[in-house]
Amino acid sequence: MQVQTTNEDERGLTVEITGEDQSLAEIVHHELLEEKSVTFAGVLPPHPLIKKLVLKVRAQRIKPEKAVANSIERAVETTQELFQDVKKALGGGSG
């Protein structure tokens, strides 16, 4: 996975992720929409032959980079909770 960011201005950020499918961007997108300081978050539709995601973010009161970082942290926490709940539901087995 390669990540490249571009600041459009002090409130706008574009994040390009190469080598991952769209589901990754949608998870972060979902969390960005929960961030109160985010005024816009969108995922550009990917080209079917190019594995490149483009996530656009605009924020107020905080830097868009911070909004993305906060959203990724929440996504990780939610995923960890899901993992633990599924593991518990399966009887705590490791395999």
C-alpha positions as CSV (number, residue, x, y, z in Angstrom):
1,M,0.0,0.0,0.0
2,Q,1.2,3.5,-0.9
3,V,-0.3,6.6,0.6
4,Q,0.2,10.1,-0.8
5,T,-1.5,13.3,0.5
6,T,-2.0,16.6,-1.1
7,N,-3.3,19.7,0.6
8,E,-5.7,21.7,-1.5
9,D,-5.6,24.6,1.0
10,E,-5.5,24.8,4.8
11,R,-9.0,23.1,5.1
12,G,-8.9,20.6,2.3
13,L,-6.9,17.4,1.9
14,T,-6.7,14.7,-0.8
15,V,-5.5,11.2,0.2
16,E,-4.5,8.8,-2.5
17,I,-4.1,5.1,-1.6
18,T,-2.6,2.8,-4.2
19,G,-2.8,-1.0,-3.9
20,E,-6.0,-1.4,-1.8
21,D,-9.6,-1.9,-2.8
22,Q,-12.5,0.6,-2.2
23,S,-13.7,-1.0,1.0
24,L,-10.8,0.5,2.9
25,A,-11.6,4.0,1.8
26,E,-15.3,3.4,2.6
27,I,-14.5,2.5,6.2
28,V,-12.5,5.7,6.7
29,H,-15.1,7.7,4.8
30,H,-17.8,6.4,7.2
31,E,-15.8,7.5,10.2
32,L,-15.0,10.9,8.7
33,L,-18.7,11.5,8.3
34,E,-19.0,11.0,12.1
35,E,-16.4,13.7,12.8
36,K,-18.2,16.9,13.7
37,S,-15.5,19.2,12.3
38,V,-15.6,17.5,8.8
39,T,-17.7,19.6,6.3
40,F,-17.1,17.2,3.4
41,A,-15.8,13.7,3.0
42,G,-16.0,11.7,-0.2
43,V,-14.5,8.8,-2.1
44,L,-14.0,9.2,-5.8
45,P,-15.2,6.2,-7.8
46,P,-12.1,4.1,-8.7
47,H,-11.2,3.3,-12.3
48,P,-11.9,-0.4,-12.8
49,L,-8.4,-1.1,-14.1
50,I,-6.4,1.0,-11.6
51,K,-6.2,0.1,-8.0
52,K,-6.1,3.6,-6.6
53,L,-8.4,5.2,-4.1
54,V,-9.0,8.9,-3.8
55,L,-10.4,10.3,-0.5
56,K,-11.2,14.0,-0.3
57,V,-11.7,15.7,3.0
58,R,-12.7,19.3,4.1
59,A,-12.7,20.3,7.7
60,Q,-13.2,23.3,9.9
61,R,-11.9,24.0,13.4
62,I,-9.3,21.3,13.0
63,K,-6.8,20.4,10.3
64,P,-8.1,17.8,7.8
65,E,-5.0,15.7,8.5
66,K,-6.1,15.5,12.2
67,A,-9.7,14.6,11.1
68,V,-8.4,11.7,9.0
69,A,-6.1,10.5,11.8
70,N,-9.0,10.6,14.3
71,S,-11.2,8.7,11.9
72,I,-8.6,6.0,11.2
73,E,-8.1,5.6,15.0
74,R,-11.8,5.1,15.5
75,A,-11.9,2.6,12.6
76,V,-9.1,0.6,14.2
77,E,-10.9,0.6,17.6
78,T,-14.2,-0.5,16.1
79,T,-12.4,-3.3,14.2
80,Q,-10.7,-4.5,17.4
81,E,-14.0,-4.5,19.2
82,L,-15.6,-6.5,16.3
83,F,-12.6,-8.9,16.4
84,Q,-13.0,-9.5,20.1
85,D,-16.8,-10.0,19.9
86,V,-16.5,-12.4,17.1
87,K,-13.7,-14.3,18.8
88,K,-15.9,-14.5,22.0
89,A,-18.9,-15.6,20.0
90,L,-16.9,-18.4,18.4
91,G,-15.9,-19.7,21.8
92,G,-12.6,-17.9,22.2
93,G,-10.9,-20.3,19.8
94,S,-7.8,-19.1,18.0
95,G,-8.4,-21.1,14.9
